[in-house]
Amino acid sequence: MAIVKGTDQNFKQEISDGLVLVDFWAAWCGPCKMVAPVLEELNEDMGDQLKIVKLDVDENQETAGNFGIMSIPTLLLFKDGQQVDKVVGFRPKDALADMVSSHA
């Protein structure tokens, strides 16, 4: 499954079913650029059990504000629409895979 572009308009729909990892990011954020290829690899490895959504905080301030996003990158893990985990800052692929697997 391809990584999905999240927006204020589609956010609730995108997180409503299954395991969904949302990357709150911005184009000017250095650590966000480091996370991007890790998410691509994670998508290749776990794409059948995990949806990944990238949400640009500059373009979608309402959703970022609703979740109190103060630092980016922030990764929120949802299961059937409910937030079950949170990571702030860069993490290697193994750490993210472990987090996802613990909620599968």
Backbone as a printed PyTorch tensor [residue, N CA C, xyz], in Angstrom:
tensor([[[  0.8460,  -1.1840,   0.0000],
         [  0.0000,   0.0000,   0.0000],
         [  0.8920,   1.2470,   0.0000]],

        [[  0.5070,   2.2120,  -0.7930],
         [  1.2770,   3.4530,  -0.8690],
         [  1.0700,   4.2880,   0.3930]],

        [[  2.0510,   5.0910,   0.7190],
         [  1.9170,   6.0280,   1.8310],
         [  0.8980,   7.0900,   1.4220]],

        [[ -0.0230,   7.3810,   2.3230],
         [ -1.1540,   8.2620,   2.0390],
         [ -0.8410,   9.6840,   2.5080]],

        [[ -1.2620,  10.6670,   1.7220],
         [ -1.1440,  12.0630,   2.1320],
         [ -2.3700,  12.4220,   2.9650]],

        [[ -2.1250,  12.7450,   4.2310],
         [ -3.2230,  13.1080,   5.1180],
         [ -3.5280,  14.5920,   5.0390]],

        [[ -4.7980,  14.9390,   5.2420],
         [ -5.2400,  16.3300,   5.2710],
         [ -6.2320,  16.5080,   6.4040]],

        [[ -6.5270,  17.7620,   6.7280],
         [ -7.5690,  18.0130,   7.7200],
         [ -8.8830,  17.3690,   7.2890]],

        [[ -9.1340,  17.3500,   5.9850],
         [-10.4060,  16.8420,   5.4730],
         [-10.5130,  15.3140,   5.5130]],

        [[ -9.4190,  14.5890,   5.2380],
         [ -9.5220,  13.1290,   5.1530],
         [ -8.9950,  12.3970,   6.3940]],

        [[ -8.5190,  13.1200,   7.3810],
         [ -7.8090,  12.4950,   8.4980],
         [ -8.6350,  11.4300,   9.2160]],

        [[ -9.8410,  11.7690,   9.6450],
         [-10.6540,  10.8000,  10.4050],
         [-10.9340,   9.5430,   9.5980]],

        [[-11.1700,   9.7050,   8.3180],
         [-11.4190,   8.5460,   7.4550],
         [-10.1710,   7.6760,   7.3420]],

        [[ -9.0050,   8.2950,   7.1890],
         [ -7.7630,   7.5440,   6.9860],
         [ -7.3570,   6.7310,   8.2140]],

        [[ -7.6710,   7.2150,   9.4220],
         [ -7.2490,   6.4990,  10.6340],
         [ -8.3120,   5.5570,  11.1690]],

        [[ -9.4610,   5.4520,  10.4940],
         [-10.6180,   4.7710,  11.0840],
         [-10.5060,   3.2520,  11.1430]],

        [[ -9.6530,   2.6380,  10.3140],
         [ -9.6750,   1.1800,  10.2100],
         [ -8.2720,   0.5960,  10.2940]],

        [[ -8.0750,  -0.3510,  11.2100],
         [ -6.8070,  -1.0650,  11.3180],
         [ -5.7190,  -0.2420,  11.9830]],

        [[ -4.4770,  -0.6770,  11.7870],
         [ -3.3220,   0.0280,  12.3380],
         [ -2.8630,   1.1010,  11.3580]],

        [[ -2.7480,   2.3280,  11.8620],
         [ -2.3550,   3.4610,  11.0240],
         [ -1.2980,   4.2660,  11.7700]],

        [[ -0.1450,   4.4460,  11.1320],
         [  0.9240,   5.2680,  11.6830],
         [  0.9010,   6.6080,  10.9680]],

        [[  0.7010,   7.6920,  11.7360],
         [  0.6170,   9.0340,  11.1510],
         [  1.8970,   9.7970,  11.4870]],

        [[  2.5370,  10.2930,  10.4330],
         [  3.7460,  11.0960,  10.5530],
         [  3.3570,  12.5610,  10.4260]],

        [[  3.4340,  13.3100,  11.5340],
         [  3.2300,  14.7520,  11.5080],
         [  4.5820,  15.3710,  11.1910]],

        [[  4.6890,  16.0830,  10.0610],
         [  5.9740,  16.5450,   9.5510],
         [  5.8250,  17.9080,   8.8850]],

        [[  6.9560,  18.4810,   8.4750],
         [  6.9860,  19.7050,   7.6750],
         [  8.2030,  19.6630,   6.7670]],

        [[  8.0960,  20.3370,   5.6240],
         [  9.1550,  20.3050,   4.6180],
         [ 10.4710,  20.8920,   5.1290]],

        [[ 10.4180,  21.8370,   6.0530],
         [ 11.6210,  22.5200,   6.5480],
         [ 12.3010,  21.7780,   7.6980]],

        [[ 11.7430,  20.6780,   8.1280],
         [ 12.1960,  19.9560,   9.3350],
         [ 13.2520,  18.9070,   8.9710]],

        [[ 14.4850,  19.1040,   9.4490],
         [ 15.5710,  18.1650,   9.1750],
         [ 15.3020,  16.7460,   9.6490]],

        [[ 14.9500,  16.5400,  10.9320],
         [ 14.6580,  15.1820,  11.3970],
         [ 13.4990,  14.5270,  10.6420]],

        [[ 12.5470,  15.3400,  10.1640],
         [ 11.4420,  14.7850,   9.3680],
         [ 11.9750,  14.1640,   8.0860]],

        [[ 12.9760,  14.8070,   7.4930],
         [ 13.5830,  14.2800,   6.2680],
         [ 14.3160,  12.9760,   6.5500]],

        [[ 14.8340,  12.8140,   7.7710],
         [ 15.5010,  11.5700,   8.1520],
         [ 14.4860,  10.4390,   8.3440]],

        [[ 13.3040,  10.7750,   8.8240],
         [ 12.2650,   9.7710,   9.0870],
         [ 11.6540,   9.2530,   7.7840]],

        [[ 11.5760,  10.1000,   6.7550],
         [ 10.8850,   9.7360,   5.5130],
         [ 11.3700,   8.4160,   4.9070]],

        [[ 12.6860,   8.1950,   4.7030],
         [ 13.1030,   6.9130,   4.1240],
         [ 12.8620,   5.7250,   5.0670]],

        [[ 12.8850,   5.9770,   6.3630],
         [ 12.5840,   4.9150,   7.3290],
         [ 11.1270,   4.4790,   7.1670]],

        [[ 10.2360,   5.4380,   6.9700],
         [  8.8240,   5.1160,   6.7720],
         [  8.6060,   4.3800,   5.4540]],

        [[  9.3690,   4.7450,   4.4290],
         [  9.2810,   4.0230,   3.1480],
         [  9.6510,   2.5540,   3.3480]],

        [[ 10.7410,   2.3030,   4.0750],
         [ 11.1690,   0.9210,   4.3410],
         [ 10.1350,   0.1870,   5.1790]],

        [[  9.6090,   0.8730,   6.1990],
         [  8.5930,   0.2710,   7.0580],
         [  7.3550,  -0.0840,   6.2410]],

        [[  6.9990,   0.7710,   5.3080],
         [  5.8560,   0.5150,   4.4430],
         [  6.0940,  -0.7250,   3.5790]],

        [[  7.3190,  -0.8820,   3.0760],
         [  7.6460,  -2.0680,   2.2790],
         [  7.5600,  -3.3340,   3.1220]],

        [[  8.0480,  -3.2590,   4.3640],
         [  8.0990,  -4.4350,   5.2340],
         [  6.7520,  -4.7780,   5.8570]],

        [[  5.9550,  -3.7660,   6.2070],
         [  4.7410,  -4.0040,   6.9950],
         [  3.4850,  -3.4700,   6.3250]],

        [[  3.5740,  -3.1390,   5.0460],
         [  2.4570,  -2.5160,   4.3400],
         [  1.1700,  -3.3070,   4.3420]],

        [[  1.2710,  -4.6330,   4.5220],
         [  0.0610,  -5.4490,   4.5390],
         [ -0.6710,  -5.3660,   5.8780]],

        [[  0.0010,  -4.9390,   6.9260],
         [ -0.6500,  -4.8560,   8.2370],
         [ -0.6820,  -3.4410,   8.8000]],

        [[ -0.1350,  -2.4780,   8.0420],
         [ -0.0180,  -1.1150,   8.5410],
         [ -0.2170,  -0.1200,   7.4170]],

        [[ -1.0420,   0.8980,   7.6700],
         [ -1.1660,   2.0290,   6.7470],
         [ -0.3300,   3.1670,   7.3100]],

        [[  0.3920,   3.8640,   6.4400],
         [  1.1770,   5.0310,   6.8630],
         [  0.5840,   6.2710,   6.2030]],

        [[  0.3450,   7.2720,   7.0410],
         [ -0.2110,   8.5460,   6.5820],
         [  0.7790,   9.6460,   6.9560]],

        [[  1.1110,  10.5040,   5.9910],
         [  1.9720,  11.6620,   6.2580],
         [  1.1090,  12.9160,   6.2380]],

        [[  1.1820,  13.6970,   7.3160],
         [  0.3690,  14.9030,   7.4290],
         [  1.2750,  16.1020,   7.6490]],

        [[  1.3000,  17.0070,   6.6690],
         [  2.1140,  18.2270,   6.7340],
         [  1.4540,  19.1940,   7.7180]],

        [[  2.1510,  19.5070,   8.8010],
         [  1.5570,  20.3410,   9.8580],
         [  1.3470,  21.7800,   9.4080]],

        [[  2.1300,  22.2530,   8.4410],
         [  1.9440,  23.6170,   7.9500],
         [  0.6750,  23.7450,   7.1190]],

        [[  0.3340,  22.6940,   6.3900],
         [ -0.8560,  22.7060,   5.5380],
         [ -2.1070,  22.2480,   6.2760]],

        [[ -1.9560,  21.5900,   7.4080],
         [ -3.0830,  20.9840,   8.1220],
         [ -2.9990,  21.3050,   9.6130]],

        [[ -3.0780,  22.5730,   9.9180],
         [ -2.8800,  23.0370,  11.2900],
         [ -4.0080,  22.6130,  12.2280]],

        [[ -5.2020,  22.4290,  11.6990],
         [ -6.3290,  22.0330,  12.5500],
         [ -6.0900,  20.6610,  13.1800]],

        [[ -5.7310,  19.6790,  12.3560],
         [ -5.4900,  18.3250,  12.8670],
         [ -4.2900,  18.3020,  13.7990]],

        [[ -3.2140,  18.9800,  13.4160],
         [ -2.0260,  19.0350,  14.2740],
         [ -2.3790,  19.6590,  15.6250]],

        [[ -3.1790,  20.7040,  15.6110],
         [ -3.6020,  21.3490,  16.8530],
         [ -4.4850,  20.4570,  17.6980]],

        [[ -5.3780,  19.7080,  17.0520],
         [ -6.2710,  18.8050,  17.7860],
         [ -5.5060,  17.7530,  18.5760]],

        [[ -4.3380,  17.3590,  18.0700],
         [ -3.5270,  16.3440,  18.7470],
         [ -2.3800,  16.9480,  19.5440]],

        [[ -2.3550,  18.2700,  19.6730],
         [ -1.3540,  18.9350,  20.4980],
         [  0.0670,  18.7290,  20.0080]],

        [[  0.2560,  18.6810,  18.6930],
         [  1.5860,  18.4600,  18.1290],
         [  2.4230,  19.7160,  18.3350]],

        [[  3.4550,  19.6090,  19.1650],
         [  4.3320,  20.7390,  19.4680],
         [  5.7170,  20.5760,  18.8490]],

        [[  6.1320,  19.3370,  18.6400],
         [  7.4400,  19.0320,  18.0560],
         [  7.2350,  18.0770,  16.8920]],

        [[  8.0650,  18.2460,  15.8670],
         [  7.9900,  17.3180,  14.7510],
         [  9.3880,  16.7900,  14.4560]],

        [[  9.4990,  15.5830,  13.9610],
         [  8.3850,  14.7110,  13.6390],
         [  7.7430,  14.1070,  14.8930]],

        [[  6.4410,  14.0030,  14.8570],
         [  5.6970,  13.2380,  15.8550],
         [  4.9760,  12.1340,  15.0980]],

        [[  5.1060,  10.9140,  15.5890],
         [  4.4420,   9.7670,  14.9780],
         [  3.3900,   9.2540,  15.9540]],

        [[  2.1450,   9.2370,  15.5120],
         [  1.0540,   8.7060,  16.3230],
         [  0.5840,   7.4090,  15.6840]],

        [[  0.3790,   6.3950,  16.5190],
         [ -0.1280,   5.1110,  16.0470],
         [ -1.5820,   4.9860,  16.4750]],

        [[ -2.4370,   4.7000,  15.5020],
         [ -3.8650,   4.5240,  15.7550],
         [ -4.2610,   3.0900,  15.4680]],

        [[ -5.1970,   2.5830,  16.2470],
         [ -5.7870,   1.2740,  15.9890],
         [ -7.2890,   1.4670,  15.9480]],

        [[ -7.8700,   1.2300,  14.7840],
         [ -9.3060,   1.4140,  14.5710],
         [ -9.7860,   2.7820,  15.0550]],

        [[ -9.0070,   3.8190,  14.7320],
         [ -9.4060,   5.1840,  15.0360],
         [ -9.0070,   5.7190,  16.3940]],

        [[ -8.4620,   4.8760,  17.2620],
         [ -8.0610,   5.2970,  18.6020],
         [ -6.5410,   5.3560,  18.7040]],

        [[ -6.0240,   6.4560,  19.2490],
         [ -4.5750,   6.5750,  19.4130],
         [ -4.1010,   5.5840,  20.4690]],

        [[ -3.0820,   4.7780,  20.1090],
         [ -2.5620,   3.7660,  21.0300],
         [ -1.0900,   3.9710,  21.3740]],

        [[ -0.3820,   4.8240,  20.6240],
         [  1.0330,   5.0470,  20.9200],
         [  1.4920,   6.3520,  20.2930]],

        [[  2.6470,   6.8530,  20.7790],
         [  3.1800,   8.1310,  20.3090],
         [  4.6900,   8.1190,  20.4230]],

        [[  5.3560,   8.6580,  19.3940],
         [  6.8050,   8.8080,  19.3960],
         [  7.1130,  10.2110,  18.8880]],

        [[  7.9790,  10.9250,  19.5970],
         [  8.4040,  12.2500,  19.1550],
         [  9.8850,  12.1820,  18.7970]],

        [[ 10.2220,  12.6660,  17.5980],
         [ 11.6130,  12.6540,  17.1520],
         [ 11.9240,  11.4370,  16.2970]],

        [[ 13.1370,  11.4280,  15.7790],
         [ 13.5810,  10.3430,  14.9090],
         [ 13.7210,   9.0400,  15.6780]],

        [[ 13.2840,   7.9440,  15.0630],
         [ 13.5040,   6.6000,  15.5900],
         [ 13.9210,   5.7110,  14.4230]],

        [[ 14.8190,   4.7400,  14.6750],
         [ 15.1870,   3.8030,  13.6120],
         [ 14.0200,   2.8730,  13.2800]],

        [[ 14.1130,   2.2470,  12.1170],
         [ 13.0310,   1.3800,  11.6350],
         [ 12.6890,   0.2810,  12.6370]],

        [[ 13.7020,  -0.3480,  13.2410],
         [ 13.4370,  -1.4420,  14.1810],
         [ 12.5730,  -0.9800,  15.3500]],

        [[ 12.8400,   0.2120,  15.8600],
         [ 12.0680,   0.7350,  16.9890],
         [ 10.6180,   0.9790,  16.5770]],

        [[ 10.4170,   1.5200,  15.3890],
         [  9.0460,   1.7520,  14.9170],
         [  8.3370,   0.4470,  14.6370]],

        [[  9.0370,  -0.5170,  14.0460],
         [  8.4310,  -1.8250,  13.7770],
         [  8.0160,  -2.5040,  15.0790]],

        [[  8.8470,  -2.4020,  16.1080],
         [  8.5190,  -2.9880,  17.4170],
         [  7.2810,  -2.3260,  17.9970]],

        [[  7.1890,  -1.0010,  17.8900],
         [  6.0240,  -0.2860,  18.4010],
         [  4.7590,  -0.7570,  17.6920]],

        [[  4.8320,  -0.8530,  16.3660],
         [  3.6580,  -1.2990,  15.5880],
         [  3.2880,  -2.7300,  15.9620]],

        [[  4.2780,  -3.6090,  16.0270],
         [  4.0100,  -5.0160,  16.3330],
         [  3.3810,  -5.2190,  17.6960]],

        [[  3.7250,  -4.3520,  18.6340],
         [  3.1690,  -4.4880,  19.9890],
         [  1.6750,  -4.1910,  20.0350]],

        [[  1.1460,  -3.5890,  18.9780],
         [ -0.2860,  -3.2620,  18.9450],
         [ -1.0290,  -4.0380,  17.8550]],

        [[ -0.3310,  -4.9270,  17.1770],
         [ -0.9650,  -5.6760,  16.0730],
         [ -1.9680,  -6.6860,  16.5990]]])
